[in-house]
Amino acid sequence: MGKATKITNDIRRLRFEADEMTQAELARQVDVTRQTIIAIEQGRYSPSLEVAFKIARAFKVPLEAVFEFPA
Amino acid sequence: MSYLEKINISALIGMALIIAWYASAIVPQLDNVPVEEISYGKKMIIAIIAHVVFVIGASILIAIKDRNGLNGKFESGDERDRRLEVRADAIGGNILSALIVPSLIMLMMDVQAFWIANALFLSLALTAMLSFVIKAIDYRRGI
């Protein structure tokens, strides 16, 4: 399936660096379903600002360290 | 596949089965029974109730089978599910508005109630199916 959004993210790498956090654990922290985390990682869904900030907060990094919008 | 995505697929399958059943019950009669004598009302109500029961039953079965998540917490819908629902409903609503017009025209032309009722029923059923299909595609393709 082609990507639905131009926004890219580094969630998979950040999860690995965060003691190999699982998608389920990140989903629990962000209060979304695991399938939504999967969809975000695969570029099939652009999260709301609120969810994007929650993801960044879960990794204790700035928003720009998680998501990138190409110029 | 999330819980709501599975419910959507179940609803799509249920609607297809219901439409097929209703068509098989009504269409053969068109050949040899006058339209005003075809009993469609009860079958239409049965079809509607059957779909509701089917979806509820499927939801329960899927919920029992799919009790996943941390600490056994049931995974309910989130913002992505809601966004997909809103998008599918918006598209479906626009399609329904267009499909209603032929029924209105038939009403103005005093066409037999059988045709008007079935045109409306088909409009609702097809719109619902379209919404289910759009959601199924969006769940896989993304939005």
Backbone of each chain as ProteinMPNN parsed JSONL, in Angstrom:
{"seq_chain_A": "MGKATKITNDIRRLRFEADEMTQAELARQVDVTRQTIIAIEQGRYSPSLEVAFKIARAFKVPLEAVFEFPA", "coords_chain_A": {"N_chain_A": [[0.85, -1.201, 0.0], [0.522, 2.242, -0.785], [1.996, 5.192, 0.727], [-0.043, 7.359, 2.677], [0.432, 9.865, 3.574], [2.668, 12.698, 3.563], [4.206, 13.209, 5.692], [6.898, 12.091, 7.519], [8.26, 9.774, 9.922], [10.125, 8.847, 12.87], [9.521, 6.852, 14.576], [9.762, 4.092, 14.904], [12.565, 3.705, 15.216], [12.992, 5.242, 17.493], [11.465, 3.875, 19.335], [12.91, 1.534, 19.539], [15.25, 2.486, 20.637], [14.304, 3.256, 23.053], [14.559, 1.307, 25.142], [13.615, -0.787, 23.632], [10.825, -0.404, 23.312], [7.516, -1.597, 22.983], [5.004, -1.584, 20.364], [2.503, -1.773, 21.445], [2.911, -0.855, 24.034], [3.624, 1.805, 23.572], [1.259, 2.634, 22.4], [-0.449, 2.418, 24.567], [0.563, 4.39, 26.239], [0.045, 6.635, 24.747], [-2.59, 6.55, 24.402], [-4.01, 5.429, 22.226], [-5.032, 2.974, 19.765], [-3.158, -0.05, 19.179], [-3.059, -0.636, 16.499], [-3.314, 1.86, 15.372], [-0.882, 3.049, 16.027], [0.755, 1.419, 14.5], [-0.178, 2.114, 11.958], [0.59, 4.804, 11.886], [3.403, 4.584, 12.031], [3.871, 3.331, 9.623], [3.243, 5.276, 7.86], [0.643, 5.52, 7.049], [-1.198, 6.984, 8.294], [-1.812, 10.214, 9.512], [-1.26, 11.522, 12.588], [-3.274, 13.381, 14.97], [-2.446, 16.668, 16.246], [-2.409, 16.572, 18.981], [-2.03, 13.834, 19.575], [0.409, 13.495, 18.304], [2.08, 15.125, 19.869], [1.867, 13.728, 22.253], [3.138, 11.363, 21.588], [5.747, 12.268, 21.148], [6.29, 13.148, 23.717], [6.226, 10.734, 25.069], [8.593, 9.624, 24.278], [10.278, 11.457, 25.283], [11.372, 13.517, 23.749], [11.746, 16.32, 21.445], [9.045, 17.402, 19.283], [9.881, 17.629, 16.627], [11.86, 15.785, 16.502], [10.616, 13.466, 16.214], [8.715, 13.598, 14.126], [8.74, 14.539, 10.659], [8.33, 16.874, 8.095], [8.755, 16.935, 4.768], [10.509, 19.409, 2.846]], "CA_chain_A": [[0.0, 0.0, 0.0], [1.293, 3.476, -0.83], [1.834, 6.014, 1.907], [-1.136, 8.302, 2.521], [0.85, 11.169, 4.061], [4.065, 13.043, 3.271], [4.928, 13.331, 6.954], [7.649, 10.886, 7.881], [8.522, 9.708, 11.358], [11.216, 7.998, 13.331], [8.974, 6.193, 15.759], [10.316, 2.733, 15.049], [13.916, 3.81, 15.78], [12.88, 5.775, 18.857], [10.977, 2.782, 20.188], [14.033, 0.608, 19.746], [16.198, 3.135, 21.555], [13.671, 3.381, 24.372], [14.508, -0.05, 25.715], [12.801, -1.644, 22.76], [9.413, -0.233, 23.638], [6.63, -2.237, 22.007], [3.942, -0.732, 19.807], [1.4, -1.819, 22.403], [3.245, 0.012, 25.167], [3.512, 3.187, 23.097], [-0.173, 2.882, 22.218], [-1.035, 2.606, 25.909], [0.989, 5.692, 26.761], [-0.52, 7.708, 23.932], [-4.049, 6.338, 24.464], [-4.601, 5.052, 20.934], [-4.915, 1.529, 19.584], [-1.878, -0.492, 18.62], [-3.174, -0.547, 15.037], [-3.067, 3.253, 14.987], [0.571, 3.241, 16.093], [1.293, 0.738, 13.309], [-0.528, 2.936, 10.79], [1.439, 6.014, 11.931], [4.788, 4.175, 11.687], [3.935, 2.972, 8.206], [2.873, 6.43, 7.046], [-0.73, 5.39, 6.545], [-2.079, 7.85, 9.07], [-1.207, 11.378, 10.149], [-1.97, 11.713, 13.865], [-3.625, 14.744, 15.355], [-1.366, 17.34, 16.964], [-2.416, 16.085, 20.363], [-1.397, 12.513, 19.602], [1.814, 13.688, 17.919], [2.778, 15.624, 21.054], [1.918, 12.647, 23.246], [4.178, 10.426, 21.153], [7.038, 12.912, 21.431], [6.46, 13.159, 25.178], [6.508, 9.356, 25.489], [10.013, 9.382, 24.032], [11.007, 12.556, 25.941], [12.105, 14.258, 22.721], [10.884, 17.325, 20.806], [8.176, 16.924, 18.205], [10.64, 17.55, 15.379], [12.715, 14.604, 16.548], [9.768, 12.314, 15.902], [8.054, 13.777, 12.836], [9.367, 15.457, 9.716], [7.57, 17.185, 6.885], [9.78, 17.329, 3.804], [10.332, 20.711, 2.196]], "C_chain_A": [[0.883, 1.247, 0.0], [1.035, 4.296, 0.407], [0.766, 7.073, 1.642], [-0.707, 9.704, 2.938], [2.317, 11.411, 3.732], [4.903, 13.141, 4.544], [5.622, 12.01, 7.251], [7.913, 10.9, 9.385], [9.608, 8.692, 11.667], [10.793, 7.147, 14.517], [9.6, 4.823, 15.98], [11.694, 2.771, 15.694], [13.85, 4.277, 17.229], [12.37, 4.702, 19.818], [12.117, 1.824, 20.523], [15.012, 1.187, 20.756], [15.63, 3.307, 22.953], [13.462, 1.999, 24.983], [13.569, -0.966, 24.946], [11.327, -1.625, 23.163], [8.553, -0.886, 22.565], [5.606, -1.222, 21.488], [2.773, -0.662, 20.784], [1.651, -0.88, 23.573], [3.136, 1.473, 24.761], [2.039, 3.559, 22.929], [-0.847, 3.164, 23.562], [-0.683, 3.991, 26.45], [0.307, 6.852, 26.038], [-2.051, 7.655, 23.902], [-4.676, 6.218, 23.069], [-4.456, 3.54, 20.818], [-3.541, 1.182, 18.993], [-1.884, -0.374, 17.101], [-2.932, 0.885, 14.556], [-1.581, 3.56, 15.026], [1.222, 2.61, 14.86], [1.056, 1.59, 12.069], [0.329, 4.197, 10.74], [2.847, 5.662, 11.494], [4.92, 3.909, 10.201], [3.52, 4.115, 7.281], [1.477, 6.353, 6.468], [-1.698, 6.271, 7.316], [-1.279, 8.992, 9.664], [-1.948, 11.641, 11.449], [-2.349, 13.169, 14.07], [-2.427, 15.352, 16.098], [-1.246, 16.796, 18.391], [-1.695, 14.741, 20.465], [0.076, 12.624, 19.244], [2.627, 14.17, 19.121], [2.907, 14.534, 22.113], [2.998, 11.635, 22.897], [5.549, 11.001, 21.467], [7.315, 12.887, 22.933], [6.793, 11.77, 25.694], [7.99, 9.022, 25.307], [10.908, 10.447, 24.673], [11.91, 13.289, 24.952], [11.191, 15.321, 22.135], [10.099, 16.711, 19.659], [8.968, 16.698, 16.918], [11.586, 16.348, 15.352], [11.924, 13.348, 16.176], [9.228, 12.407, 14.474], [8.796, 14.78, 11.964], [8.46, 15.633, 8.512], [8.545, 17.704, 5.858], [9.462, 18.649, 3.114], [9.928, 20.55, 0.738]], "O_chain_A": [[1.885, 1.295, 0.713], [0.007, 4.143, 1.066], [0.673, 7.617, 0.542], [-1.437, 10.658, 2.671], [3.109, 10.474, 3.633], [6.132, 13.154, 4.496], [5.001, 10.948, 7.233], [7.795, 11.941, 10.031], [9.953, 7.826, 10.863], [11.614, 6.773, 15.354], [9.925, 4.45, 17.107], [11.984, 1.988, 16.598], [14.568, 3.765, 18.088], [12.796, 4.636, 20.971], [12.254, 1.371, 21.659], [15.535, 0.477, 21.615], [16.372, 3.482, 23.919], [12.342, 1.592, 25.293], [12.845, -1.787, 25.511], [10.685, -2.662, 23.327], [8.829, -0.745, 21.374], [5.379, -0.168, 22.082], [2.134, 0.38, 20.929], [0.742, -0.198, 24.048], [2.615, 2.292, 25.518], [1.627, 4.666, 23.276], [-1.705, 4.04, 23.669], [-1.52, 4.672, 27.042], [0.029, 7.898, 26.623], [-2.713, 8.585, 23.441], [-5.712, 6.814, 22.775], [-3.835, 2.901, 21.667], [-2.871, 2.022, 18.393], [-0.865, -0.057, 16.487], [-2.407, 1.096, 13.463], [-1.07, 4.258, 14.15], [2.123, 3.191, 14.255], [1.948, 1.771, 11.241], [0.75, 4.615, 9.661], [3.432, 6.366, 10.671], [5.943, 4.219, 9.59], [3.453, 3.943, 6.064], [1.163, 7.047, 5.501], [-2.891, 6.296, 7.016], [-0.212, 8.786, 10.243], [-3.14, 11.95, 11.427], [-1.809, 14.067, 13.424], [-1.517, 14.639, 16.52], [-0.153, 16.595, 18.92], [-0.852, 14.543, 21.341], [0.907, 11.921, 19.82], [3.731, 13.682, 19.363], [3.933, 14.43, 22.786], [3.687, 11.114, 23.774], [6.414, 10.301, 21.992], [8.442, 12.635, 23.361], [7.556, 11.63, 26.649], [8.566, 8.248, 26.072], [12.134, 10.357, 24.616], [13.049, 13.637, 25.264], [9.974, 15.241, 22.305], [10.442, 15.649, 19.139], [8.759, 15.713, 16.21], [12.054, 15.947, 14.286], [12.5, 12.306, 15.864], [9.272, 11.44, 13.713], [9.395, 15.737, 12.456], [7.9, 14.673, 7.983], [9.111, 18.783, 6.028], [8.304, 18.962, 2.837], [9.737, 21.545, 0.038]]}, "seq_chain_B": "MSYLEKINISALIGMALIIAWYASAIVPQLDNVPVEEISYGKKMIIAIIAHVVFVIGASILIAIKDRNGLNGKFESGDERDRRLEVRADAIGGNILSALIVPSLIMLMMDVQAFWIANALFLSLALTAMLSFVIKAIDYRRGI", "coords_chain_B": {"N_chain_B": [[-5.41, -6.058, 12.625], [-7.79, -3.825, 13.778], [-10.343, -3.824, 16.363], [-12.674, -2.349, 15.612], [-12.277, -2.232, 12.894], [-12.618, -4.865, 12.17], [-15.307, -5.162, 12.882], [-16.421, -3.481, 10.989], [-15.864, -4.874, 8.601], [-17.402, -7.131, 9.094], [-19.947, -5.977, 9.158], [-20.124, -5.154, 6.513], [-20.07, -7.609, 5.139], [-22.38, -8.731, 6.252], [-24.345, -6.952, 5.308], [-24.16, -7.389, 2.551], [-25.003, -10.05, 2.417], [-27.613, -9.809, 3.362], [-28.811, -8.136, 1.451], [-28.585, -9.81, -0.749], [-30.212, -11.924, 0.097], [-32.712, -10.614, 0.346], [-33.13, -9.755, -2.284], [-33.273, -12.225, -3.542], [-35.627, -13.085, -2.522], [-37.534, -11.348, -3.484], [-37.135, -10.517, -6.23], [-37.571, -12.837, -8.0], [-40.341, -12.977, -7.944], [-41.234, -10.94, -9.519], [-41.573, -11.72, -12.11], [-43.947, -13.207, -12.357], [-45.901, -12.314, -10.631], [-48.245, -9.756, -9.952], [-47.119, -6.456, -9.271], [-48.394, -4.993, -7.242], [-49.305, -6.968, -5.613], [-47.178, -8.165, -4.444], [-45.675, -9.082, -1.497], [-43.712, -7.195, 0.297], [-43.112, -5.716, 2.48], [-42.861, -6.966, 5.093], [-40.614, -8.551, 4.608], [-38.739, -6.602, 4.136], [-38.551, -5.344, 6.599], [-37.657, -7.503, 8.116], [-35.165, -7.842, 6.89], [-33.816, -5.49, 7.643], [-33.816, -5.683, 10.471], [-32.47, -8.095, 10.684], [-29.916, -7.423, 9.781], [-29.057, -5.665, 11.763], [-29.072, -7.382, 13.996], [-27.194, -9.233, 13.101], [-24.828, -7.693, 12.994], [-24.568, -6.945, 15.668], [-24.301, -9.464, 16.844], [-21.923, -10.332, 15.579], [-20.188, -8.396, 16.57], [-20.131, -9.046, 19.283], [-19.032, -11.638, 19.212], [-16.53, -11.123, 18.052], [-15.498, -9.444, 19.983], [-15.277, -11.176, 22.157], [-13.418, -12.995, 21.17], [-11.276, -11.353, 20.751], [-10.048, -10.162, 23.032], [-7.724, -8.289, 23.623], [-4.697, -6.37, 24.256], [-3.154, -4.371, 26.858], [-3.13, -5.706, 30.131], [-5.496, -7.066, 29.671], [-7.312, -5.21, 28.853], [-10.029, -4.027, 27.026], [-9.842, -3.162, 23.65], [-10.933, -0.244, 22.479], [-12.322, 2.153, 20.124], [-10.327, 4.772, 18.601], [-8.886, 8.013, 17.784], [-8.262, 7.685, 15.081], [-10.062, 5.738, 14.205], [-12.423, 7.178, 14.587], [-12.038, 9.281, 12.795], [-11.957, 7.968, 10.34], [-14.55, 6.97, 10.331], [-16.092, 9.321, 10.257], [-15.306, 10.352, 7.779], [-16.162, 8.318, 5.988], [-18.91, 8.358, 6.516], [-19.54, 10.924, 5.685], [-19.06, 10.854, 2.918], [-20.82, 8.803, 2.243], [-23.231, 9.99, 2.979], [-23.482, 12.06, 1.126], [-23.751, 10.579, -1.212], [-26.113, 9.225, -0.642], [-27.913, 11.347, -0.626], [-28.009, 11.929, -3.318], [-29.036, 9.538, -4.328], [-31.585, 9.48, -3.308], [-33.074, 11.177, -4.804], [-34.178, 9.988, -7.264], [-36.23, 8.468, -6.065], [-37.861, 10.44, -5.019], [-38.708, 11.634, -7.364], [-40.143, 9.525, -8.471], [-42.179, 9.413, -6.627], [-43.482, 11.817, -7.075], [-44.444, 11.267, -9.535], [-46.399, 9.493, -9.028], [-45.784, 6.775, -8.963], [-45.994, 3.243, -8.355], [-46.186, 2.164, -4.949], [-44.557, 0.009, -4.248], [-42.252, 0.155, -5.91], [-41.177, 2.599, -5.151], [-40.694, 2.246, -2.412], [-38.823, 0.157, -2.512], [-36.809, 1.353, -3.966], [-35.96, 3.308, -2.193], [-35.137, 1.663, -0.073], [-33.085, 0.228, -1.308], [-31.378, 2.359, -1.831], [-30.613, 3.141, 0.754], [-29.382, 0.764, 1.613], [-27.304, 0.399, -0.264], [-25.844, 2.728, 0.136], [-25.009, 2.353, 2.752], [-23.402, 0.112, 2.373], [-21.46, 1.202, 0.705], [-20.256, 3.013, 2.456], [-19.155, 1.193, 4.284], [-17.319, -0.091, 2.601], [-15.628, 2.03, 1.867], [-14.524, 2.65, 4.353], [-13.201, 0.24, 4.861], [-11.249, 0.243, 2.868], [-9.874, 2.6, 3.529], [-8.863, 1.932, 6.037], [-6.893, 0.122, 5.331], [-5.403, 1.386, 3.297], [-4.908, 3.912, 4.275], [-5.284, 7.325, 5.486]], "CA_chain_B": [[-6.694, -5.432, 12.336], [-8.401, -3.394, 15.027], [-11.688, -4.323, 16.631], [-13.67, -1.651, 14.801], [-12.075, -2.599, 11.496], [-13.266, -6.172, 12.014], [-16.751, -4.909, 12.91], [-16.764, -2.904, 9.694], [-15.865, -5.964, 7.619], [-18.577, -7.955, 9.405], [-21.138, -5.234, 8.725], [-20.119, -5.19, 5.041], [-20.483, -8.964, 4.751], [-23.772, -8.872, 6.649], [-25.194, -6.184, 4.394], [-24.164, -8.085, 1.258], [-25.846, -11.245, 2.572], [-28.998, -9.375, 3.534], [-29.277, -7.663, 0.143], [-28.736, -11.002, -1.596], [-31.405, -12.647, 0.562], [-33.906, -9.837, 0.005], [-33.278, -9.809, -3.74], [-33.702, -13.58, -3.913], [-37.019, -13.261, -2.07], [-38.453, -10.436, -4.178], [-36.948, -10.452, -7.689], [-38.249, -13.913, -8.765], [-41.784, -12.76, -7.999], [-41.555, -9.899, -10.502], [-41.91, -12.359, -13.385], [-45.283, -13.798, -12.467], [-46.847, -11.756, -9.648], [-48.428, -8.301, -10.095], [-46.318, -5.721, -8.291], [-49.208, -4.563, -6.091], [-49.588, -8.134, -4.785], [-45.939, -8.666, -3.842], [-45.547, -8.728, -0.085], [-42.298, -6.845, 0.501], [-42.964, -4.973, 3.734], [-42.31, -7.812, 6.168], [-39.251, -8.971, 4.236], [-37.879, -5.438, 4.283], [-38.328, -5.174, 8.041], [-36.792, -8.622, 8.519], [-33.816, -7.563, 6.387], [-33.219, -4.437, 8.474], [-33.564, -6.24, 11.803], [-31.449, -9.147, 10.551], [-28.594, -6.8, 9.693], [-28.712, -5.158, 13.098], [-28.758, -8.547, 14.835], [-25.936, -9.799, 12.58], [-23.699, -6.851, 13.402], [-24.438, -7.064, 17.128], [-23.742, -10.794, 17.098], [-20.527, -10.338, 15.141], [-19.438, -7.552, 17.514], [-19.938, -9.805, 20.518], [-18.096, -12.744, 18.942], [-15.203, -10.557, 17.844], [-15.043, -8.929, 21.28], [-14.881, -12.326, 22.978], [-12.212, -13.582, 20.596], [-10.218, -10.353, 20.613], [-9.782, -9.424, 24.247], [-6.28, -8.087, 23.674], [-4.302, -5.114, 24.905], [-2.496, -4.534, 28.146], [-3.966, -6.065, 31.271], [-6.802, -7.536, 29.229], [-8.228, -4.092, 28.598], [-10.649, -4.101, 25.72], [-9.369, -2.066, 22.802], [-12.038, 0.445, 21.817], [-11.908, 3.025, 19.044], [-9.553, 5.959, 18.929], [-9.108, 9.116, 16.85], [-8.193, 7.209, 13.699], [-11.354, 5.105, 13.943], [-13.448, 8.225, 14.481], [-11.802, 10.049, 11.575], [-12.388, 7.122, 9.227], [-16.007, 6.904, 10.396], [-16.619, 10.608, 9.802], [-15.055, 10.467, 6.336], [-17.051, 7.381, 5.288], [-20.284, 8.832, 6.674], [-19.709, 12.13, 4.867], [-19.173, 10.428, 1.52], [-22.075, 8.057, 2.15], [-24.339, 10.931, 3.071], [-23.609, 12.75, -0.169], [-24.264, 9.6, -2.179], [-27.515, 8.987, -0.297], [-28.688, 12.508, -1.087], [-28.215, 11.779, -4.765], [-29.862, 8.35, -4.603], [-32.954, 9.745, -2.862], [-33.766, 11.971, -5.836], [-35.084, 9.163, -8.097], [-37.406, 8.081, -5.287], [-38.718, 11.624, -4.967], [-39.31, 11.793, -8.705], [-41.159, 8.469, -8.602], [-43.295, 9.813, -5.765], [-44.193, 12.895, -7.777], [-45.089, 10.685, -10.715], [-47.387, 8.516, -8.548], [-45.348, 5.406, -9.254], [-46.479, 2.331, -7.326], [-45.439, 2.211, -3.691], [-43.547, -1.062, -4.26], [-41.009, 0.612, -6.535], [-40.622, 3.689, -4.351], [-40.165, 1.665, -1.174], [-37.611, -0.611, -2.803], [-35.766, 2.293, -4.378], [-35.443, 3.895, -0.949], [-34.448, 0.604, 0.649], [-31.831, -0.02, -2.028], [-30.519, 3.535, -1.62], [-30.042, 3.04, 2.099], [-28.492, -0.398, 1.689], [-26.096, 0.639, -1.066], [-25.074, 3.774, 0.813], [-24.351, 1.727, 3.896], [-22.319, -0.743, 1.844], [-20.398, 2.084, 0.225], [-19.546, 3.502, 3.64], [-18.338, 0.092, 4.805], [-16.212, -0.309, 1.666], [-14.696, 3.167, 1.997], [-13.784, 2.482, 5.608], [-12.303, -0.908, 4.719], [-10.119, 0.686, 2.048], [-9.108, 3.592, 4.285], [-8.129, 1.244, 7.101], [-5.72, -0.529, 4.736], [-4.592, 2.305, 2.505], [-4.56, 5.059, 5.117], [-5.839, 8.629, 5.114]], "C_chain_B": [[-7.36, -5.051, 13.656], [-9.826, -3.935, 15.149], [-12.717, -3.67, 15.713], [-13.507, -1.955, 13.313], [-12.746, -3.941, 11.213], [-14.784, -6.027, 12.019], [-17.217, -4.376, 11.561], [-16.847, -3.98, 8.614], [-17.094, -6.844, 7.832], [-19.854, -7.283, 8.916], [-21.264, -5.263, 7.2], [-20.613, -6.545, 4.546], [-21.96, -9.17, 5.059], [-24.711, -8.17, 5.691], [-25.279, -6.878, 3.034], [-25.085, -9.312, 1.314], [-27.338, -10.858, 2.643], [-29.58, -8.917, 2.197], [-29.515, -8.853, -0.78], [-29.995, -11.779, -1.203], [-32.676, -11.925, 0.139], [-34.186, -9.9, -1.497], [-33.801, -11.183, -4.171], [-35.163, -13.827, -3.523], [-37.998, -12.451, -2.917], [-38.359, -10.549, -5.705], [-37.657, -11.583, -8.454], [-39.753, -13.692, -8.903], [-42.172, -11.763, -9.086], [-42.006, -10.49, -11.833], [-43.379, -12.751, -13.481], [-46.298, -13.281, -11.438], [-47.01, -10.253, -9.9], [-47.744, -7.57, -8.948], [-47.119, -5.358, -7.048], [-49.527, -5.74, -5.154], [-48.334, -8.698, -4.11], [-45.838, -8.157, -2.402], [-44.08, -8.453, 0.22], [-42.046, -6.213, 1.866], [-42.311, -5.78, 4.839], [-40.872, -8.189, 5.864], [-38.27, -7.817, 4.415], [-37.539, -5.221, 5.768], [-37.42, -6.275, 8.566], [-35.352, -8.355, 8.106], [-33.109, -6.54, 7.281], [-32.853, -4.984, 9.857], [-32.453, -7.284, 11.753], [-30.056, -8.541, 10.487], [-28.129, -6.285, 11.052], [-28.286, -6.311, 14.011], [-27.42, -9.159, 14.417], [-24.74, -9.01, 13.093], [-23.482, -6.939, 14.912], [-23.799, -8.405, 17.486], [-22.273, -10.867, 16.728], [-19.663, -9.533, 16.104], [-19.124, -8.318, 18.792], [-18.904, -10.908, 20.313], [-16.676, -12.224, 18.776], [-14.633, -10.034, 19.159], [-14.563, -10.067, 22.175], [-13.558, -12.886, 22.475], [-11.015, -12.644, 20.723], [-9.937, -9.568, 21.88], [-8.277, -9.251, 24.408], [-5.968, -6.751, 24.328], [-3.703, -5.386, 26.263], [-3.496, -4.81, 29.259], [-5.376, -6.49, 30.86], [-7.789, -6.428, 28.93], [-8.743, -4.182, 27.178], [-10.267, -2.883, 24.895], [-10.549, -1.432, 22.077], [-11.469, 1.41, 20.778], [-11.118, 4.22, 19.521], [-9.764, 7.008, 17.836], [-9.083, 8.659, 15.393], [-9.509, 6.556, 13.303], [-12.441, 6.158, 13.73], [-13.29, 8.999, 13.179], [-12.254, 9.258, 10.344], [-13.902, 7.059, 9.155], [-16.616, 8.186, 9.838], [-16.466, 10.747, 8.292], [-16.004, 9.578, 5.546], [-18.496, 7.857, 5.363], [-20.542, 10.063, 5.797], [-19.898, 11.76, 3.391], [-20.492, 9.7, 1.304], [-23.284, 8.976, 2.168], [-24.564, 11.672, 1.767], [-24.194, 11.824, -1.233], [-25.751, 9.355, -1.928], [-28.404, 10.124, -0.779], [-28.987, 12.404, -2.575], [-29.164, 10.62, -5.072], [-31.318, 8.557, -4.213], [-33.756, 10.432, -3.967], [-34.66, 11.126, -6.752], [-36.354, 8.753, -7.365], [-38.394, 9.245, -5.192], [-39.437, 11.83, -6.299], [-40.412, 10.77, -8.909], [-42.4, 8.816, -7.789], [-44.144, 10.87, -6.459], [-44.953, 12.358, -8.976], [-46.112, 9.611, -10.337], [-47.046, 7.092, -8.964], [-45.805, 4.526, -8.079], [-45.55, 2.305, -6.112], [-44.328, 1.17, -3.644], [-42.212, -0.542, -4.781], [-40.347, 1.709, -5.712], [-39.969, 3.135, -3.084], [-38.857, 0.918, -1.439], [-36.474, 0.27, -3.292], [-35.127, 2.938, -3.151], [-34.613, 2.872, -0.176], [-33.085, 0.321, 0.013], [-30.858, 1.136, -1.836], [-29.824, 3.454, -0.271], [-29.02, 1.911, 2.176], [-27.187, -0.152, 0.93], [-25.211, 1.711, -0.429], [-24.323, 3.201, 1.998], [-23.181, 0.874, 3.426], [-21.149, 0.091, 1.364], [-19.57, 2.617, 1.389], [-18.638, 2.422, 4.211], [-17.11, -0.131, 3.915], [-15.167, 0.802, 1.788], [-13.864, 3.02, 3.257], [-12.779, 1.34, 5.498], [-11.059, -0.515, 3.928], [-9.238, 1.66, 2.825], [-8.308, 2.956, 5.411], [-6.843, 0.636, 6.549], [-4.791, 0.48, 4.067], [-4.082, 3.469, 3.347], [-5.236, 6.32, 4.616], [-4.898, 9.735, 5.554]], "O_chain_B": [[-7.475, -5.886, 14.554], [-10.418, -4.427, 14.189], [-13.538, -4.359, 15.107], [-14.481, -1.937, 12.56], [-13.358, -4.135, 10.162], [-15.474, -6.694, 11.248], [-18.269, -4.765, 11.053], [-17.782, -3.997, 7.813], [-17.748, -7.253, 6.873], [-20.728, -7.927, 8.336], [-22.364, -5.381, 6.662], [-21.46, -6.626, 3.657], [-22.705, -9.713, 4.242], [-25.745, -8.717, 5.304], [-26.353, -6.945, 2.437], [-25.844, -9.575, 0.381], [-28.193, -11.515, 2.049], [-30.708, -9.27, 1.853], [-30.512, -8.905, -1.501], [-30.749, -12.233, -2.064], [-33.609, -12.547, -0.367], [-35.328, -10.076, -1.922], [-34.658, -11.287, -5.048], [-35.844, -14.665, -4.115], [-39.162, -12.828, -3.05], [-39.377, -10.663, -6.388], [-38.292, -11.309, -9.473], [-40.369, -14.159, -9.861], [-43.321, -11.746, -9.527], [-42.731, -9.847, -12.592], [-43.988, -12.645, -14.545], [-47.428, -13.765, -11.386], [-46.012, -9.547, -10.046], [-47.787, -8.012, -7.799], [-46.598, -5.404, -5.933], [-49.97, -5.527, -4.026], [-48.429, -9.612, -3.291], [-45.908, -6.956, -2.143], [-43.294, -9.386, 0.383], [-40.914, -6.179, 2.348], [-41.334, -5.345, 5.449], [-40.012, -8.155, 6.745], [-37.118, -8.022, 4.797], [-36.392, -4.953, 6.128], [-36.521, -6.017, 9.366], [-34.423, -8.608, 8.874], [-31.942, -6.714, 7.63], [-31.743, -4.781, 10.349], [-31.609, -7.358, 12.647], [-29.116, -9.081, 11.071], [-26.97, -6.446, 11.436], [-27.273, -6.228, 14.706], [-26.615, -9.553, 15.261], [-23.761, -9.585, 13.568], [-22.343, -6.999, 15.377], [-22.888, -8.479, 18.311], [-21.467, -11.407, 17.485], [-18.542, -9.931, 16.422], [-18.013, -8.255, 19.316], [-18.01, -11.092, 21.138], [-15.729, -12.813, 19.297], [-13.437, -10.162, 19.421], [-13.557, -9.932, 22.87], [-12.677, -13.214, 23.27], [-9.873, -13.096, 20.794], [-9.608, -8.385, 21.793], [-7.633, -9.943, 25.196], [-6.847, -6.087, 24.878], [-3.745, -6.513, 26.756], [-4.572, -4.214, 29.309], [-6.332, -6.297, 31.61], [-8.982, -6.686, 28.769], [-7.974, -4.389, 26.239], [-10.349, -1.743, 25.353], [-11.102, -2.031, 21.154], [-10.254, 1.467, 20.584], [-11.214, 4.634, 20.676], [-10.709, 6.909, 17.053], [-9.815, 9.199, 14.563], [-10.018, 6.785, 12.206], [-13.264, 6.05, 12.821], [-14.28, 9.338, 12.53], [-12.858, 9.812, 9.426], [-14.482, 7.089, 8.069], [-17.55, 8.137, 9.038], [-17.382, 11.202, 7.607], [-16.588, 10.015, 4.554], [-19.229, 7.769, 4.378], [-21.628, 10.221, 5.239], [-20.779, 12.286, 2.712], [-21.195, 9.938, 0.322], [-24.251, 8.75, 1.441], [-25.703, 11.886, 1.354], [-25.023, 12.234, -2.046], [-26.547, 9.285, -2.864], [-29.507, 9.897, -1.278], [-30.079, 12.746, -3.03], [-29.997, 10.716, -5.974], [-32.198, 7.875, -4.738], [-34.975, 10.278, -4.046], [-35.803, 11.512, -6.996], [-37.429, 8.695, -7.962], [-39.607, 9.053, -5.274], [-40.622, 12.159, -6.339], [-41.476, 11.083, -9.442], [-43.526, 8.547, -8.207], [-45.373, 10.816, -6.428], [-45.972, 12.915, -9.384], [-46.63, 8.905, -11.203], [-47.934, 6.302, -9.282], [-45.977, 5.008, -6.959], [-44.328, 2.407, -6.225], [-43.271, 1.417, -3.063], [-41.167, -0.769, -4.171], [-39.123, 1.753, -5.584], [-38.848, 3.502, -2.732], [-37.901, 1.038, -0.674], [-35.305, -0.034, -3.057], [-33.908, 3.094, -3.081], [-33.526, 3.178, 0.312], [-32.074, 0.193, 0.704], [-29.654, 0.922, -1.694], [-28.617, 3.668, -0.161], [-27.934, 2.078, 2.731], [-26.103, -0.458, 1.426], [-23.985, 1.613, -0.455], [-23.155, 3.517, 2.224], [-22.1, 0.911, 4.013], [-19.99, -0.26, 1.585], [-18.342, 2.668, 1.32], [-17.494, 2.691, 4.578], [-16.003, -0.334, 4.412], [-13.965, 0.534, 1.81], [-12.652, 3.235, 3.241], [-11.65, 1.447, 5.977], [-9.944, -0.899, 4.283], [-8.011, 1.565, 2.789], [-7.196, 3.393, 5.707], [-5.815, 0.637, 7.227], [-3.572, 0.442, 4.24], [-2.965, 3.949, 3.152], [-5.702, 6.385, 3.479], [-5.183, 10.912, 5.334]]}, "name": "protein", "num_of_chains": 2, "seq": "MGKATKITNDIRRLRFEADEMTQAELARQVDVTRQTIIAIEQGRYSPSLEVAFKIARAFKVPLEAVFEFPAMSYLEKINISALIGMALIIAWYASAIVPQLDNVPVEEISYGKKMIIAIIAHVVFVIGASILIAIKDRNGLNGKFESGDERDRRLEVRADAIGGNILSALIVPSLIMLMMDVQAFWIANALFLSLALTAMLSFVIKAIDYRRGI"}
